[in-house]
Amino acid sequence: MILPSTDTGGDPELALVKLLTDARAARRYDIGFPGATDLGFPALAQILTGQLLNNVGDPWDLGHGRNHTKEIEQQVIATVADLLRAPPSRWGYVTTGASEGTLHALDAAWLRYRDLVVYTSTSGHYSIVKGARLLKLPVVTVRTDAFGRMDIVDLRAELARRRERSAMIVATAGTTMTEAVDDVAAITDVCDELAVTRRRIHVDAALGGIPYATLPDGVRPSFDFTAGATSMVISGHKFLSTLMPCGVLIYAEPPAATGGGRVAYTGSADSTITGSRSGHTPLLLWWALNTLGPHGLRQRAEASRELATYTHHRLQKIGWPTALNPHAFTVTLDQPPPPVLAKWVLATNGRTAHIVCMPGVTRDQIDEFLNDLSVSRPIPAQRRRRLMAVQTAPRP
Ligand SMILES: Cc1ncc(COP(=O)(O)O)c(C=O)c1O
């Protein structure tokens, strides 16, 4: 924690130097949260720091102001929509993050169907229940299967219980703790079988959306618009390393109704959750997507998956209980002891913890972490052998 007034005598320049030095030093030990840090944006420095850019209102309704990046935002939406295989009728906008995207999708579904019930799994992100709470929508929590995915049998039972009600199913492509991917095609099939036609399927693909989209057909999970999604959201500060929180929300088609109408003084449609919107984050997204291109995106995703596999295997070798879902960057492990947690920033839920091998995390960091873990609590050889037998069971 940096306290400029006490640590640096109130000198803002010194405070900044200290802030940057501390942030850079802390980065090495921050391997538990999914923010990529490998991209920098020096080419955008002038425009990011010397120009007000406000994309207030709808991306396709330019409005009165000229200090915006809505044309760039439209390109970002087109690129992300292509990656997620959205139909040509697509619509979307750049949000403050995945949470806002999910809130928008919940609101759009409720505007269409006033008797809406929201379904999500026990592994869904807290933003889903929060969004439903803000909109006063009932939520049904569906069980997860052994791999952490939404349990389709339980979903079927819950949907069947309320067939007369419209349904908003929020699936997750890359759950927060284990990076399990809900089977969106199976969710669509269940809705069809039960004739739940008054429905929306939103996919929270905050972390996994872009990396899974780089996988070839055949191994690419069934998670996108071709599987039945009606809207999807990704976070920009996760895989795309925008360094500032943001997200991209995509719909298969523009929601028939959005909360507000046209606002006279902005000259733009009020189709987004917030009024003023950053014009800088679309620039960061656009720069990342265009300088990397499809090849660069794929390479970064592959490198992260390889590092995750390496981490998982090394944990198995030292006999530390661990799990890794297919295509995941997220390696789950039994919670390390306090001295290790004091040094390394890991996401924990009391029993397990995880490391997310985002672009920017190196093998060298992982090796240092594993070394700390090995010396922290040696595991007896007999227990180690037992654990190894469990962990080498085939993955799905
Ligand atoms: C699955 C999932 N959804 C949503 C979020 C929240 O995303 P944001 O911080 O962009 O709102 C996260 C963050 O980790 C997440 O893992």
The ligand as an SDF file (V2000), in Angstrom:
LIG
                    3D

 16 16  0  0  0  0  0  0  0  0999 V2000
  -15.7180  -15.9210  -15.1380 C   0  0  0  0  0  0  0  0  0  0  0  0
  -15.5710  -14.4830  -14.7770 C   0  0  0  0  0  0  0  0  0  0  0  0
  -16.5630  -13.6390  -15.0620 N   0  0  0  0  0  0  0  0  0  0  0  0
  -16.4930  -12.3290  -14.7710 C   0  0  0  0  0  0  0  0  0  0  0  0
  -15.3830  -11.8040  -14.1640 C   0  0  0  0  0  0  0  0  0  0  0  0
  -15.3740  -10.3550  -13.8290 C   0  0  0  0  0  0  0  0  0  0  0  0
  -14.8040   -9.6810  -14.8720 O   0  0  0  0  0  0  0  0  0  0  0  0
  -14.5810   -8.1190  -14.7810 P   0  0  0  0  0  0  0  0  0  0  0  0
  -13.5930   -7.9130  -13.6920 O   0  0  0  0  0  0  0  0  0  0  0  0
  -14.0460   -7.8060  -16.1510 O   0  0  0  0  0  0  0  0  0  0  0  0
  -15.8740   -7.4740  -14.5140 O   0  0  0  0  0  0  0  0  0  0  0  0
  -14.3120  -12.6360  -13.8340 C   0  0  0  0  0  0  0  0  0  0  0  0
  -13.1190  -12.0960  -13.1790 C   0  0  0  0  0  0  0  0  0  0  0  0
  -12.2080  -12.7470  -12.7910 O   0  0  0  0  0  0  0  0  0  0  0  0
  -14.4150  -14.0060  -14.1470 C   0  0  0  0  0  0  0  0  0  0  0  0
  -13.4430  -14.8730  -13.8320 O   0  0  0  0  0  0  0  0  0  0  0  0
  1  2  1  0
  2  3  1  0
  2 15  2  0
  3  4  2  0
  4  5  1  0
  5  6  1  0
  5 12  2  0
  6  7  1  0
  7  8  1  0
  8  9  2  0
  8 10  1  0
  8 11  1  0
 12 13  1  0
 12 15  1  0
 13 14  2  0
 15 16  1  0
M  END
$$$$
